[in-house]
């Protein structure tokens, strides 16, 4: 199993700088992305779906700040968002 982690410092910007091509070339089973800096509805999931990935996003309440995404070729059995802490 190939797992890659990548701090993109803005997912939309990374998308215009070759992220989809890099993802297709590297073809990890799981890609963990940090600092997406977008809300889930802003994510271009169709790009990742076309490459065979399911996309799961979790964003900060403050728009344009932090955020993570996990792209996986195999759908997980269970998904938990957050850490369960207040």
N, CA and C atoms as an extended XYZ file, in Angstrom:
258
Properties=species:S:1:pos:R:3:atomname:S:1:resname:S:1:resid:I:1 pbc="F F F"
N         0.848       -1.171        0.000 N   UNK     1
C         0.000        0.000        0.000 CA  UNK     1
C         0.895        1.237        0.000 C   UNK     1
N         0.588        2.170       -0.873 N   UNK     2
C         1.368        3.401       -0.996 CA  UNK     2
C         0.563        4.561       -0.418 C   UNK     2
N         1.122        5.208        0.616 N   UNK     3
C         0.485        6.340        1.276 CA  UNK     3
C         1.417        7.542        1.155 C   UNK     3
N         0.865        8.667        0.719 N   UNK     4
C         1.648        9.895        0.590 CA  UNK     4
C         0.947       11.001        1.364 C   UNK     4
N         1.718       11.843        2.042 N   UNK     5
C         1.181       13.026        2.696 CA  UNK     5
C         1.784       14.249        2.015 C   UNK     5
N         0.967       15.303        1.860 N   UNK     6
C         1.390       16.449        1.062 CA  UNK     6
C         0.771       17.721        1.625 C   UNK     6
N         1.605       18.693        2.016 N   UNK     7
C         1.121       19.995        2.456 CA  UNK     7
C         1.057       20.886        1.221 C   UNK     7
N        -0.145       21.135        0.728 N   UNK     8
C        -0.306       21.853       -0.539 CA  UNK     8
C        -0.332       23.372       -0.391 C   UNK     8
N        -0.561       23.878        0.840 N   UNK     9
C        -0.651       25.323        1.068 CA  UNK     9
C        -1.660       25.961        0.108 C   UNK     9
N        -2.826       25.336        0.007 N   UNK    10
C        -3.906       25.823       -0.856 CA  UNK    10
C        -4.191       24.835       -1.971 C   UNK    10
N        -5.284       24.110       -1.859 N   UNK    11
C        -5.595       23.045       -2.821 CA  UNK    11
C        -5.931       23.583       -4.208 C   UNK    11
N        -6.635       24.694       -4.283 N   UNK    12
C        -6.956       25.249       -5.607 CA  UNK    12
C        -5.691       25.657       -6.350 C   UNK    12
N        -4.753       26.289       -5.655 N   UNK    13
C        -3.489       26.686       -6.283 CA  UNK    13
C        -2.697       25.457       -6.713 C   UNK    13
N        -2.683       24.423       -5.875 N   UNK    14
C        -1.956       23.191       -6.216 CA  UNK    14
C        -2.553       22.537       -7.453 C   UNK    14
N        -3.859       22.660       -7.612 N   UNK    15
C        -4.522       22.084       -8.779 CA  UNK    15
C        -4.074       22.718      -10.080 C   UNK    15
N        -3.724       23.992      -10.027 N   UNK    16
C        -3.252       24.674      -11.238 CA  UNK    16
C        -1.752       24.503      -11.444 C   UNK    16
N        -1.074       23.915      -10.454 N   UNK    17
C         0.381       23.730      -10.534 CA  UNK    17
C         0.764       22.274      -10.744 C   UNK    17
N        -0.157       21.477      -11.295 N   UNK    18
C         0.195       20.115      -11.670 CA  UNK    18
C        -0.154       19.014      -10.687 C   UNK    18
N        -0.939       19.307       -9.657 N   UNK    19
C        -1.306       18.262       -8.693 CA  UNK    19
C        -2.003       17.075       -9.351 C   UNK    19
N        -2.991       17.277      -10.221 N   UNK    20
C        -3.647       16.106      -10.836 CA  UNK    20
C        -2.683       15.233      -11.637 C   UNK    20
N        -1.779       15.845      -12.364 N   UNK    21
C        -0.805       15.080      -13.151 CA  UNK    21
C         0.158       14.322      -12.242 C   UNK    21
N         0.595       14.989      -11.175 N   UNK    22
C         1.478       14.350      -10.199 CA  UNK    22
C         0.767       13.168       -9.544 C   UNK    22
N        -0.499       13.365       -9.169 N   UNK    23
C        -1.281       12.314       -8.525 CA  UNK    23
C        -1.438       11.110       -9.448 C   UNK    23
N        -1.708       11.366      -10.705 N   UNK    24
C        -1.849       10.271      -11.667 CA  UNK    24
C        -0.527        9.515      -11.835 C   UNK    24
N         0.572       10.244      -11.859 N   UNK    25
C         1.890        9.628      -12.025 CA  UNK    25
C         2.296        8.803      -10.795 C   UNK    25
N         2.122        9.370       -9.597 N   UNK    26
C         2.526        8.692       -8.356 CA  UNK    26
C         1.554        7.583       -7.968 C   UNK    26
N         0.285        7.791       -8.230 N   UNK    27
C        -0.783        6.816       -7.994 CA  UNK    27
C        -0.768        6.184       -6.600 C   UNK    27
N        -0.799        7.014       -5.538 N   UNK    28
C        -0.854        6.426       -4.197 CA  UNK    28
C        -2.221        5.794       -3.935 C   UNK    28
N        -2.248        4.833       -3.036 N   UNK    29
C        -3.524        4.262       -2.610 CA  UNK    29
C        -4.281        5.259       -1.735 C   UNK    29
N        -3.514        6.018       -0.941 N   UNK    30
C        -4.082        7.035       -0.055 CA  UNK    30
C        -3.214        8.285       -0.155 C   UNK    30
N        -3.858        9.437       -0.317 N   UNK    31
C        -3.154       10.717       -0.292 CA  UNK    31
C        -3.764       11.562        0.814 C   UNK    31
N        -2.938       11.972        1.778 N   UNK    32
C        -3.367       12.835        2.879 CA  UNK    32
C        -2.874       14.247        2.575 C   UNK    32
N        -3.786       15.185        2.447 N   UNK    33
C        -3.444       16.553        2.067 CA  UNK    33
C        -3.707       17.486        3.244 C   UNK    33
N        -2.717       18.326        3.561 N   UNK    34
C        -2.860       19.320        4.609 CA  UNK    34
C        -2.917       20.712        3.991 C   UNK    34
N        -3.517       21.656        4.755 N   UNK    35
C        -3.637       23.062        4.372 CA  UNK    35
C        -4.388       23.248        3.055 C   UNK    35
N        -5.557       22.617        2.958 N   UNK    36
C        -6.371       22.770        1.748 CA  UNK    36
C        -6.862       24.204        1.583 C   UNK    36
N        -7.117       24.874        2.685 N   UNK    37
C        -7.560       26.274        2.706 CA  UNK    37
C        -8.827       26.519        1.891 C   UNK    37
N        -9.756       25.574        1.963 N   UNK    38
C       -11.046       25.764        1.303 CA  UNK    38
C       -12.123       24.993        2.040 C   UNK    38
N       -13.356       25.332        1.741 N   UNK    39
C       -14.501       24.628        2.303 CA  UNK    39
C       -14.830       23.445        1.394 C   UNK    39
N       -15.459       22.396        1.917 N   UNK    40
C       -15.746       21.210        1.101 CA  UNK    40
C       -16.462       21.509       -0.218 C   UNK    40
N       -17.396       22.454       -0.209 N   UNK    41
C       -18.132       22.758       -1.440 CA  UNK    41
C       -17.261       23.457       -2.491 C   UNK    41
N       -16.084       23.921       -2.104 N   UNK    42
C       -15.166       24.572       -3.041 CA  UNK    42
C       -14.173       23.592       -3.669 C   UNK    42
N       -14.154       22.370       -3.205 N   UNK    43
C       -13.168       21.393       -3.669 CA  UNK    43
C       -13.562       20.812       -5.024 C   UNK    43
N       -12.633       20.799       -5.956 N   UNK    44
C       -12.907       20.227       -7.282 CA  UNK    44
C       -12.818       18.697       -7.258 C   UNK    44
N       -13.746       18.054       -6.549 N   UNK    45
C       -13.680       16.599       -6.369 CA  UNK    45
C       -13.762       15.829       -7.678 C   UNK    45
N       -14.390       16.407       -8.699 N   UNK    46
C       -14.520       15.695       -9.975 CA  UNK    46
C       -13.157       15.388      -10.599 C   UNK    46
N       -12.175       16.227      -10.344 N   UNK    47
C       -10.815       15.972      -10.851 CA  UNK    47
C       -10.268       14.695      -10.228 C   UNK    47
N       -10.451       14.546       -8.923 N   UNK    48
C        -9.938       13.376       -8.213 CA  UNK    48
C       -10.759       12.130       -8.528 C   UNK    48
N       -12.064       12.298       -8.651 N   UNK    49
C       -12.930       11.166       -9.002 CA  UNK    49
C       -12.564       10.601      -10.369 C   UNK    49
N       -12.200       11.471      -11.307 N   UNK    50
C       -11.803       11.025      -12.646 CA  UNK    50
C       -10.540       10.163      -12.603 C   UNK    50
N        -9.739       10.343      -11.545 N   UNK    51
C        -8.520        9.550      -11.368 CA  UNK    51
C        -8.766        8.315      -10.498 C   UNK    51
N       -10.020        8.108      -10.091 N   UNK    52
C       -10.373        6.918       -9.322 CA  UNK    52
C       -10.324        7.074       -7.816 C   UNK    52
N       -10.378        8.318       -7.320 N   UNK    53
C       -10.284        8.558       -5.880 CA  UNK    53
C       -11.610        8.999       -5.278 C   UNK    53
N       -11.859        8.539       -4.062 N   UNK    54
C       -12.923        9.061       -3.215 CA  UNK    54
C       -12.272       10.192       -2.416 C   UNK    54
N       -12.998       11.282       -2.203 N   UNK    55
C       -12.426       12.451       -1.536 CA  UNK    55
C       -13.189       12.755       -0.256 C   UNK    55
N       -12.441       12.929        0.834 N   UNK    56
C       -13.027       13.251        2.134 CA  UNK    56
C       -12.331       14.499        2.657 C   UNK    56
N       -13.120       15.517        3.011 N   UNK    57
C       -12.572       16.805        3.419 CA  UNK    57
C       -13.047       17.198        4.803 C   UNK    57
N       -12.180       17.911        5.510 N   UNK    58
C       -12.554       18.494        6.791 CA  UNK    58
C       -11.901       19.867        6.861 C   UNK    58
N       -12.711       20.894        7.052 N   UNK    59
C       -12.210       22.260        7.010 CA  UNK    59
C       -12.384       22.954        8.344 C   UNK    59
N       -11.560       23.967        8.550 N   UNK    60
C       -11.688       24.806        9.736 CA  UNK    60
C       -12.967       25.632        9.621 C   UNK    60
N       -13.474       26.079       10.752 N   UNK    61
C       -14.662       26.934       10.718 CA  UNK    61
C       -14.344       28.272       10.063 C   UNK    61
N       -13.110       28.728       10.226 N   UNK    62
C       -12.675       29.982        9.613 CA  UNK    62
C       -12.350       29.719        8.145 C   UNK    62
N       -13.075       30.362        7.243 N   UNK    63
C       -12.895       30.125        5.808 CA  UNK    63
C       -11.494       30.530        5.353 C   UNK    63
N       -10.935       29.721        4.446 N   UNK    64
C        -9.616       30.010        3.890 CA  UNK    64
C        -8.471       29.687        4.820 C   UNK    64
N        -8.750       28.922        5.874 N   UNK    65
C        -7.727       28.636        6.873 CA  UNK    65
C        -7.623       27.138        7.092 C   UNK    65
N        -6.449       26.611        7.076 N   UNK    66
C        -6.121       25.199        7.323 CA  UNK    66
C        -6.983       24.250        6.485 C   UNK    66
N        -7.420       23.146        7.052 N   UNK    67
C        -8.217       22.155        6.334 CA  UNK    67
C        -7.381       20.981        5.853 C   UNK    67
N        -8.011       19.815        5.826 N   UNK    68
C        -7.337       18.599        5.370 CA  UNK    68
C        -8.242       17.835        4.408 C   UNK    68
N        -7.622       16.982        3.611 N   UNK    69
C        -8.367       16.112        2.698 CA  UNK    69
C        -7.677       14.758        2.662 C   UNK    69
N        -8.459       13.729        2.500 N   UNK    70
C        -7.921       12.388        2.287 CA  UNK    70
C        -8.534       11.861        1.004 C   UNK    70
N        -7.679       11.445        0.097 N   UNK    71
C        -8.098       10.825       -1.154 CA  UNK    71
C        -7.725        9.359       -1.065 C   UNK    71
N        -8.655        8.498       -1.385 N   UNK    72
C        -8.395        7.072       -1.280 CA  UNK    72
C        -9.022        6.323       -2.449 C   UNK    72
N        -8.318        5.321       -2.916 N   UNK    73
C        -8.832        4.517       -4.024 CA  UNK    73
C        -9.906        3.549       -3.551 C   UNK    73
N        -9.808        3.131       -2.294 N   UNK    74
C       -10.778        2.189       -1.731 CA  UNK    74
C       -11.625        2.916       -0.695 C   UNK    74
N       -12.918        2.759       -0.779 N   UNK    75
C       -13.812        3.417        0.170 CA  UNK    75
C       -13.597        2.857        1.572 C   UNK    75
N       -13.434        3.735        2.577 N   UNK    76
C       -13.218        3.251        3.943 CA  UNK    76
C       -14.483        2.627        4.532 C   UNK    76
N       -14.297        1.788        5.535 N   UNK    77
C       -15.423        1.165        6.228 CA  UNK    77
C       -16.184        2.171        7.085 C   UNK    77
N       -15.453        3.155        7.630 N   UNK    78
C       -16.055        4.111        8.554 CA  UNK    78
C       -15.309        5.440        8.451 C   UNK    78
N       -16.029        6.537        8.601 N   UNK    79
C       -15.432        7.875        8.555 CA  UNK    79
C       -15.866        8.638        9.798 C   UNK    79
N       -14.909        9.264       10.479 N   UNK    80
C       -15.197       10.122       11.617 CA  UNK    80
C       -14.590       11.486       11.340 C   UNK    80
N       -15.387       12.536       11.454 N   UNK    81
C       -14.888       13.891       11.249 CA  UNK    81
C       -14.617       14.536       12.596 C   UNK    81
N       -13.487       15.219       12.723 N   UNK    82
C       -13.119       15.889       13.959 CA  UNK    82
C       -12.501       14.922       14.945 C   UNK    82
N       -12.244       15.446       16.130 N   UNK    83
C       -11.606       14.634       17.162 CA  UNK    83
C       -12.545       14.338       18.321 C   UNK    83
N       -13.783       14.796       18.238 N   UNK    84
C       -14.737       14.559       19.309 CA  UNK    84
C       -14.473       15.398       20.541 C   UNK    84
N       -13.721       16.489       20.362 N   UNK    85
C       -13.393       17.371       21.481 CA  UNK    85
C       -14.066       18.718       21.263 C   UNK    85
N       -14.463       19.361       22.328 N   UNK    86
C       -15.063       20.705       22.227 CA  UNK    86
C       -14.053       21.764       22.541 C   UNK    86
